[in-house]
């Protein structure tokens, strides 16, 4: 009896020999989500860059920098590792893309810490500005003192580099007297003019009017320097440290914000419809 036929080159589905014949084997189709860019389970992210240290540096020779930032020159990798061991430090590759690669004798633990601090600062600097929202009560009948507290809160947000969305709400027929709410928004913009600029003029949405104020960076920096100087003088006059004054100010601000939150909660409870139980 003749043997099996040769395996067909273009047979579509997977063919499995069975005796002297071939039969089609049912199988699941090609999974596109499991094979990306020719690699299984490849998420397509950038390659992970690792810092080569000591024995992980395989290229020789290298351009060596000493522990005191002195230029040693081009040396063999084994010689550079011997010099690092004698100094009680590590041999770290700091510029792997050049030829020969640049390596330095340093404390690798300290190097990693300083590098992480630089990356953290760069992420903080590149972080997008957040939008904070402040509501001027739930009605135009808000006490002037409460308006001032919200202005102080907006000032803290602006000094921290955030934009502030100030919202004035109207209840019932108060919408017929729009000038009352616009006066509150004008007061906010006027008192914050020394550190901020109005990015969006009063905009209406239903029974709400709002503005957006953004920090003016040169003015903010000038105010920060002035406040630091005043804080130091006040601490010296009172015989307290700057940390104690900051703690007292934080406690006062926290108490004011808690009082405002309780007031808004009481107003929301008054506006909630009364539920009448069924008889």
C-alpha positions in Angstrom: 0.0 0.0 0.0 1.4 3.4 -0.9 2.5 5.7 1.9 0.8 9.0 2.8 0.9 11.9 0.3 3.2 14.7 1.0 1.9 17.6 3.2 0.1 20.1 1.0 1.8 23.5 0.9 -1.4 25.6 0.6 -4.2 23.8 2.3 -6.0 26.6 4.2 -7.0 25.1 7.6 -4.7 22.8 9.6 -4.4 19.3 8.0 -3.6 16.3 10.1 -2.5 13.0 8.6 -4.9 10.1 9.3 -3.7 6.8 7.8 -3.3 7.2 4.1 -5.4 10.3 3.8 -5.5 13.9 5.3 -8.5 15.2 7.1 -9.3 18.8 8.1 -9.0 19.6 11.8 -11.3 22.2 13.2 -9.6 25.0 15.1 -10.2 28.5 16.4 -9.4 31.3 13.9 -6.4 33.5 14.2 -6.8 35.8 17.3 -6.0 39.3 16.3 -6.2 40.6 19.9 -3.5 38.1 21.0 -1.0 38.7 18.3 0.0 42.4 17.9 3.0 43.6 15.9 4.0 40.0 15.3 4.5 39.2 19.0 2.1 37.4 21.3 0.5 39.6 24.0 2.6 42.6 22.9 0.9 45.7 24.3 2.9 48.0 21.9 4.5 50.0 24.7 8.0 51.5 24.5 10.9 49.3 25.3 12.0 49.3 28.9 15.4 51.0 29.4 17.5 49.6 32.1 20.7 51.1 33.6 23.7 48.8 33.2 25.8 48.5 36.3 29.1 46.6 36.9 29.0 43.2 35.3 26.0 44.1 33.1 28.3 46.3 31.1 29.5 44.0 28.3 31.0 46.5 25.8 34.7 47.2 26.0 36.4 49.7 25.9 34.4 52.5 27.6 34.9 56.2 28.2 35.4 56.5 31.9 34.6 59.4 34.3 36.0 59.2 37.8 34.2 59.6 41.1 35.2 63.3 41.3 34.0 64.1 37.7 37.5 63.8 36.3 38.0 62.5 32.7 39.9 59.3 32.9 39.7 58.5 29.2 39.0 55.4 27.2 39.9 52.2 29.2 39.0 48.6 29.2 35.8 47.6 31.1 37.7 45.2 33.3 40.1 47.9 34.3 37.2 50.4 35.0 35.5 47.8 37.2 38.7 47.2 39.2 39.0 51.0 39.8 35.4 51.1 40.9 35.9 48.2 43.4 39.0 49.9 44.8 37.0 53.1 45.4 34.1 51.1 47.0 31.7 52.3 44.4 29.9 51.0 41.3 30.5 51.4 37.6 27.4 52.8 36.0 26.7 53.3 32.3 25.2 56.9 32.0 25.3 57.3 28.2 24.8 54.0 26.5 24.1 55.4 22.9 27.5 56.8 22.3 30.5 54.7 21.1 32.4 54.0 23.2 29.7 54.3 25.9 30.2 56.7 28.8 30.5 55.2 32.2 31.1 56.8 35.6 32.3 55.5 39.0 29.7 56.5 41.6 27.4 55.3 44.3 24.6 53.6 42.4 22.1 53.8 45.3 22.6 57.6 45.6 22.4 57.9 41.8 19.0 56.2 41.6 17.6 58.3 44.4 18.7 61.6 42.7 17.4 60.4 39.4 14.0 59.5 40.8 13.8 63.0 42.5 14.5 64.7 39.1 11.9 62.6 37.4 9.3 63.4 40.1 10.0 67.1 39.8 9.7 67.0 36.0 6.4 65.2 36.3 5.1 67.7 38.8 6.2 70.6 36.5 4.5 69.0 33.5 1.3 68.2 35.3 -1.7 70.0 33.7 -3.4 72.7 35.6 -6.5 71.6 37.5 -9.8 73.4 37.4 -11.3 74.1 40.8 -14.9 75.0 41.3 -16.2 77.4 44.0 -19.9 78.1 44.4 -21.1 81.3 45.9 -23.8 79.7 48.0 -27.1 78.3 46.6 -28.6 81.7 46.2 -27.8 85.4 45.7 -28.8 85.9 49.3 -25.4 85.0 50.6 -23.7 86.8 53.4 -20.8 89.1 52.4 -18.6 87.4 54.9 -19.2 84.1 53.3 -18.4 85.6 49.9 -15.1 86.8 51.3 -14.3 83.3 52.6 -14.8 81.9 49.2 -12.6 84.6 47.7 -9.9 83.6 50.1 -10.3 80.0 49.1 -10.1 80.9 45.4 -6.9 82.9 46.2 -5.3 79.8 47.8 -6.1 77.7 44.6 -4.7 80.4 42.3 -1.5 80.7 44.4 -1.1 76.9 44.0 -1.3 77.4 40.2 -4.9 76.2 39.6 -7.7 77.8 37.6 -10.9 78.6 39.5 -14.5 78.3 38.1 -16.7 80.6 40.2 -20.4 79.8 40.0 -23.3 81.9 41.2 -26.7 80.2 41.5 -30.2 81.8 41.4 -33.2 80.4 43.2 -36.7 80.8 42.0 -37.5 84.4 40.9 -34.1 85.6 41.8 -33.2 85.2 38.1 -35.2 88.4 37.5 -32.5 90.3 39.4 -29.4 89.1 37.6 -27.4 92.1 38.6 -27.2 90.8 42.2 -25.4 87.7 41.2 -23.2 89.6 38.6 -22.2 92.0 41.4 -20.9 89.0 43.4 -18.9 87.7 40.4 -17.5 91.2 39.8 -16.4 91.4 43.4 -14.6 88.1 43.1 -12.8 89.2 39.9 -11.8 92.6 41.4 -10.4 91.2 44.6 -8.4 88.5 42.7 -7.1 91.0 40.1 -3.7 91.3 41.9 -2.9 87.6 41.2 -5.3 86.5 38.5 -6.9 87.4 35.2 -10.4 86.7 34.0 -10.2 84.0 31.4 -13.9 83.7 30.8 -16.4 86.5 31.3 -19.8 85.8 32.9 -21.5 82.9 31.1 -25.1 81.8 31.7 -26.3 78.3 31.9 -29.8 77.9 33.1 -30.1 79.6 36.4 -26.3 79.8 36.9 -23.8 82.4 36.0 -20.1 81.6 36.1 -16.6 83.1 35.4 -13.2 81.5 35.1 -10.1 83.1 36.6 -6.6 81.9 35.9 -3.4 82.7 37.7 -1.1 85.5 36.4 2.3 83.8 37.0 4.5 87.0 37.3 2.1 88.5 39.8 1.8 85.2 41.7 5.5 84.9 42.1 5.8 88.5 43.3 3.0 87.9 45.9 4.7 84.7 47.1 8.0 86.5 47.8 6.2 89.3 49.6 4.2 86.8 51.8 7.3 84.8 52.7 9.0 88.0 53.9 5.9 89.1 55.9 5.6 85.6 57.4 9.2 85.6 58.6 8.8 89.1 60.2 5.6 88.1 61.9 7.1 84.9 63.3 10.1 86.9 64.6 7.8 89.5 66.3 5.6 86.9 68.0 8.5 84.7 69.0 7.0 81.7 67.1 8.3 79.6 64.3 7.0 79.7 60.8 5.7 76.2 61.2 3.6 77.1 64.2 2.1 80.1 62.3 1.3 77.9 59.3 -0.4 75.3 61.6 -2.6 78.0 63.2 -3.6 79.4 59.8 -4.4 75.9 58.5 -6.6 75.2 61.5 -8.5 78.5 61.0 -9.0 77.7 57.3 -10.2 74.2 58.1 -12.8 75.5 60.6 -14.1 78.1 58.1 -14.5 75.5 55.4 -16.2 73.1 57.7 -18.7 75.9 58.7 -19.4 76.6 55.0 -19.9 72.9 54.2 -22.4 72.6 57.1 -24.2 75.7 55.9 -24.5 74.4 52.3 -25.7 71.0 53.6 -28.4 72.7 55.6 -29.5 74.7 52.5 -29.7 71.5 50.5 -31.8 69.9 53.2 -34.2 72.8 53.1 -34.5 72.6 49.3 -35.2 68.8 49.3 -38.9 68.0 48.7 -40.8 66.8 51.7 -41.8 63.1 51.4 -45.4 62.6 52.5 -46.0 59.0 53.6 -49.0 57.2 52.1 -51.9 56.5 54.3 
